[in-house]
Amino acid sequence: MEKLLKIAGILLLIIVIIAAACGFYVKTMLPDVGPAQNFSLDRSDKRIQRGKYLANHVAVCMDCHSTRSQELFAGPLVAGNFGGGGEKFNKDMGFPGNFYSRNITPYALGSWTDGEIFRAITTGVSKDGHALFPVMPYHAYGKLDQEDLYSIIAYVRTLPAVKNDVPASEADFPVSLLINTMPVSASLSVRPKDTDILARGGYLVTAAACVECHSKMEKGAKVPGTEFGGGMEFGLPGGTVRSANITPDKTTGIGNWSEADFVKRFKLYADSAYVPHKVGPNDMNTPMPWTMYAGMEEDDLKAIFAYLKSLKPISHQVTKFSQN
């Protein structure tokens, strides 16, 4: 018996040493995506205009990196903090900790190089080398066309400086350790030709990170097999809102939608006569930034619809809203 206890003790010690070594490696040696490239972008008007379109109406960077009015439907942006960050993503939304969108105006990024911004957007590694939790879907952005990413950076550089000091994000254990394993090197693509509707739609869906919200989530990670099937929960003042099933299932998804229905749903919020209504304390709101996506070009919306219709249907009936 004494010999068995001794062996068990040795095995336990070995396990502890291995676990400590793994923890030390993850904490001190990762993330490992290489140094930021050293380059300075030409801020041509064409590049800035393309970046403005992507940042405001496709990737909607300015949605998360600004302040939204939760008292109005779809949370339109509040004046005075455009790009200033500070939006909170916490446990009520299924995240393993408290995360805050960063200030991306020159007030905060003035000391960053274009290469450092590019690395953060595409790999999830900040200026000082620490890992970013993928609230910002850098895994998706790392698959985009290099020129589109350059355009977004060129546009962000033109934003007026907003003095807003954002709290540091804090991940719960063990995510606070595992976060170092999340950044990966970018695998950039080439933007598809406009005539290749399906490929164009897939590219735009990646840029808009649709799957990040329209899937079930557990501890900040997508549940495999639920992609685009909806069900991610958002804790809003009036209750819990869940993302829609956007697969082509005819009963629970968008299988019975026409292209015109899809485009109209977005363009409703681009109508000059549209005014976001106030949401009561027990009424349903939505985190979907309709007023920003409404500015997407109709041909881009049609391409997205074509891609979504090509997906495997998922039968998942989503309860859109539950009151507190």
C-alpha positions in Angstrom: 0.0 0.0 0.0 2.8 2.4 0.9 4.5 1.7 -2.4 1.2 2.4 -4.3 0.8 5.7 -2.5 4.3 6.6 -3.3 3.8 5.9 -7.0 0.5 7.8 -7.0 2.2 10.7 -5.3 5.0 10.7 -8.0 2.4 10.5 -10.8 0.4 13.4 -9.2 3.6 15.5 -9.0 4.4 14.8 -12.7 0.9 15.9 -13.7 1.2 19.1 -11.6 4.6 19.8 -13.2 3.3 19.2 -16.8 0.2 21.4 -16.1 2.4 24.1 -14.7 4.7 23.9 -17.7 1.8 24.1 -20.1 0.4 27.1 -18.2 3.7 28.8 -18.2 4.1 28.3 -22.0 0.6 29.5 -22.8 1.0 32.5 -20.5 4.5 33.6 -21.6 5.1 32.3 -25.1 1.6 32.9 -26.6 0.2 34.5 -28.6 2.7 33.8 -31.4 1.6 35.4 -34.7 4.8 37.2 -35.4 5.7 40.9 -35.2 3.5 43.6 -36.7 4.5 44.6 -40.2 6.1 48.0 -40.6 4.2 50.0 -43.2 2.4 53.3 -43.6 -0.7 53.4 -45.8 -1.5 55.8 -48.5 -4.8 57.4 -47.5 -6.3 58.0 -51.0 -9.9 59.2 -51.2 -10.9 56.0 -53.0 -9.4 53.9 -50.1 -11.0 56.1 -47.4 -14.4 55.9 -49.1 -14.3 52.1 -49.4 -13.2 51.9 -45.7 -16.0 54.2 -44.7 -18.6 52.0 -46.4 -17.1 48.8 -44.9 -16.7 50.2 -41.4 -20.2 51.7 -41.2 -22.4 49.4 -43.3 -20.8 45.9 -43.7 -18.3 45.1 -40.9 -20.0 47.8 -38.9 -16.9 48.5 -36.8 -18.4 51.8 -35.8 -21.4 50.1 -34.2 -19.4 48.4 -31.4 -16.7 51.1 -31.2 -19.3 53.8 -30.4 -22.1 54.3 -28.0 -25.7 53.1 -28.8 -29.0 54.4 -27.4 -30.7 51.4 -25.8 -33.8 53.5 -25.3 -34.5 53.5 -29.1 -35.2 50.5 -31.3 -32.0 48.9 -32.7 -29.8 51.1 -30.6 -28.8 53.8 -33.0 -25.5 55.6 -32.3 -25.4 58.4 -29.8 -23.7 61.6 -30.9 -20.4 62.5 -29.3 -18.6 59.1 -29.0 -18.2 58.0 -32.6 -15.4 55.5 -32.5 -14.7 56.3 -28.9 -15.4 52.8 -27.6 -16.6 51.7 -24.2 -19.5 49.4 -25.2 -19.7 46.5 -22.7 -20.0 42.9 -23.5 -20.5 40.9 -20.4 -21.9 37.7 -18.9 -25.5 38.7 -19.6 -24.6 38.3 -23.2 -22.9 35.0 -22.7 -19.3 36.3 -22.5 -16.8 34.8 -20.0 -16.0 38.1 -18.4 -16.4 41.8 -19.0 -15.1 43.1 -22.3 -15.1 46.7 -23.6 -14.8 47.9 -27.2 -11.7 50.0 -27.6 -11.4 53.6 -28.5 -10.3 53.5 -32.2 -10.0 57.2 -32.8 -6.6 59.0 -33.0 -6.9 59.8 -29.3 -6.2 56.1 -28.5 -4.5 54.9 -31.7 -2.3 57.9 -32.4 0.8 56.0 -31.2 -0.1 52.8 -33.2 1.4 52.1 -36.6 -0.7 51.0 -39.5 0.9 47.6 -39.2 0.0 47.3 -35.5 -3.7 48.1 -36.3 -3.6 45.6 -39.1 -2.2 42.9 -36.8 -4.9 43.6 -34.2 -7.8 43.4 -36.7 -6.6 40.3 -38.5 -4.9 38.2 -35.7 -6.2 39.5 -32.4 -2.9 40.7 -31.0 -2.8 44.2 -29.5 0.0 46.8 -29.8 1.8 45.5 -26.7 1.5 41.9 -27.7 -1.4 40.8 -25.5 -4.2 38.6 -26.8 -7.6 40.1 -27.6 -10.8 38.2 -26.8 -12.6 37.7 -30.1 -15.6 39.9 -29.3 -14.2 41.7 -32.4 -14.3 38.8 -34.9 -10.7 39.0 -35.9 -10.8 35.3 -37.0 -13.2 36.5 -39.7 -11.4 39.7 -40.5 -8.2 37.7 -41.0 -9.9 36.1 -44.0 -10.7 39.3 -45.9 -9.0 41.0 -48.8 -5.9 42.9 -47.8 -6.9 46.0 -49.7 -10.3 46.1 -47.9 -8.5 45.9 -44.6 -6.2 48.7 -45.6 -9.2 50.7 -46.6 -10.8 50.3 -43.1 -7.5 51.4 -41.5 -7.2 54.4 -43.8 -10.8 55.4 -42.9 -10.3 54.9 -39.1 -7.3 57.2 -39.3 -9.6 60.0 -40.5 -11.9 59.9 -37.5 -12.1 62.9 -35.2 -10.3 62.2 -31.9 -12.6 61.3 -29.0 -11.3 61.6 -25.5 -12.6 58.5 -23.9 -10.5 56.3 -21.6 -12.0 52.8 -21.8 -11.7 50.3 -18.9 -9.5 47.3 -19.4 -11.3 44.1 -20.4 -11.2 41.2 -17.9 -11.7 37.6 -18.7 -12.8 35.0 -16.2 -10.5 32.0 -15.4 -9.7 29.8 -17.2 -10.4 31.9 -20.3 -8.0 34.5 -18.9 -5.3 31.9 -19.6 -6.8 30.3 -22.7 -7.2 33.6 -24.4 -3.6 33.5 -25.4 -4.3 30.5 -27.6 -7.0 32.3 -29.6 -5.0 34.6 -31.9 -4.0 33.0 -35.1 -2.1 34.2 -38.1 -4.2 35.8 -40.9 -5.2 33.8 -44.0 -6.1 36.6 -46.3 -8.2 36.1 -49.4 -8.9 37.9 -52.6 -12.1 39.8 -52.9 -14.4 37.9 -55.3 -15.5 39.4 -58.6 -18.9 41.2 -58.4 -20.2 38.8 -61.0 -19.6 35.8 -58.8 -22.7 36.3 -56.7 -22.3 33.3 -54.4 -18.7 34.0 -53.6 -19.4 37.7 -53.2 -22.1 36.8 -50.7 -19.9 34.5 -48.8 -17.2 37.2 -48.6 -19.7 39.8 -47.3 -21.1 37.4 -44.8 -17.6 36.9 -43.5 -16.9 40.6 -43.4 -20.2 41.2 -41.6 -19.5 38.3 -39.2 -23.2 37.2 -39.4 -22.3 33.8 -38.0 -20.9 35.4 -34.8 -24.4 36.5 -33.6 -26.6 34.1 -35.5 -25.5 31.0 -33.7 -25.8 29.5 -30.3 -23.0 30.5 -27.9 -21.6 29.0 -24.8 -18.9 30.8 -22.8 -18.2 33.1 -25.7 -17.7 30.3 -28.3 -20.0 29.1 -31.0 -21.7 25.8 -30.4 -20.7 23.5 -33.4 -23.6 22.7 -35.7 -25.6 25.8 -34.8 -23.9 28.2 -37.2 -26.4 30.6 -38.7 -29.3 28.8 -36.9 -29.8 31.6 -34.4 -30.3 31.5 -30.7 -27.5 33.7 -29.3 -28.9 35.4 -26.2 -28.6 39.1 -25.5 -29.6 40.5 -22.1 -31.2 43.8 -22.8 -33.0 46.1 -20.4 -36.5 44.7 -21.3 -35.6 41.1 -21.3 -33.6 38.4 -23.3 -33.5 38.8 -27.0 -32.3 35.9 -29.3 -30.8 36.1 -32.7 -32.8 34.8 -35.7 -32.4 31.6 -37.6 -31.0 32.8 -41.0 -30.6 29.4 -42.7 -33.0 28.5 -45.5 -35.2 26.3 -43.3 -38.8 26.9 -44.6 -40.4 26.7 -41.2 -38.0 28.3 -38.8 -35.6 30.2 -41.0 -35.7 32.3 -44.1 -36.6 29.5 -46.6 -39.8 31.2 -47.6 -38.3 34.7 -48.0 -37.8 36.2 -51.4 -34.8 38.3 -52.4 -37.1 41.3 -52.4 -38.3 40.5 -48.9 -34.7 40.3 -47.6 -33.6 43.6 -49.2 -36.8 45.4 -48.1 -36.2 44.2 -44.5 -32.9 46.1 -44.4 -33.8 49.1 -46.6 -36.8 49.8 -44.3 -34.3 51.5 -42.0 -32.7 53.6 -44.8 -36.0 55.4 -45.5 -35.6 59.1 -44.7 -39.0 59.0 -43.0 -37.9 56.2 -40.6 -37.4 57.3 -37.0 -36.4 54.8 -34.4 -39.2 54.4 -31.8 -38.7 54.5 -28.1 -38.6 51.1 -26.4 -40.6 50.7 -23.2 -39.0 49.1 -20.0 -40.6 45.7 -20.8 -40.6 45.9 -24.6 -38.4 44.0 -27.0 -35.3 45.7 -28.5 -32.6 44.3 -30.7 -28.8 44.4 -30.8 -29.0 44.2 -34.6 -27.7 47.5 -35.9 -30.4 47.9 -38.6 -29.8 51.6 -39.2 -26.1 50.8 -40.1 -26.7 47.7 -42.2 -29.5 49.7 -44.0 -26.7 51.6 -45.8 -25.4 48.5 -47.5 -25.7 48.5 -51.3 -28.6 46.5 -52.6 -26.4 44.3 -54.8 -24.4 43.4 -51.7 -27.6 42.5 -49.8 -28.7 40.4 -52.7 -25.4 38.5 -52.8 -25.7 37.9 -49.0 -29.2 36.5 -49.5 -28.0 34.2 -52.3 -25.3 32.9 -50.0 -27.6 32.4 -47.0 -30.0 30.5 -49.3 -27.2 28.1 -50.2 -26.6 27.1 -46.6 -27.8 23.8 -45.1 -31.2 24.4 -43.5 -31.3 24.1 -39.7 -34.6 23.4 -38.0 -34.4 25.7 -35.0 -37.4 27.6 -33.7 -36.1 30.7 -32.0 -38.1 32.4 -29.2 -37.2 36.0 -30.1 -37.9 37.6 -26.8 -38.5 36.8 -23.2 -39.4 39.5 -20.7 -37.5 39.9 -17.5 
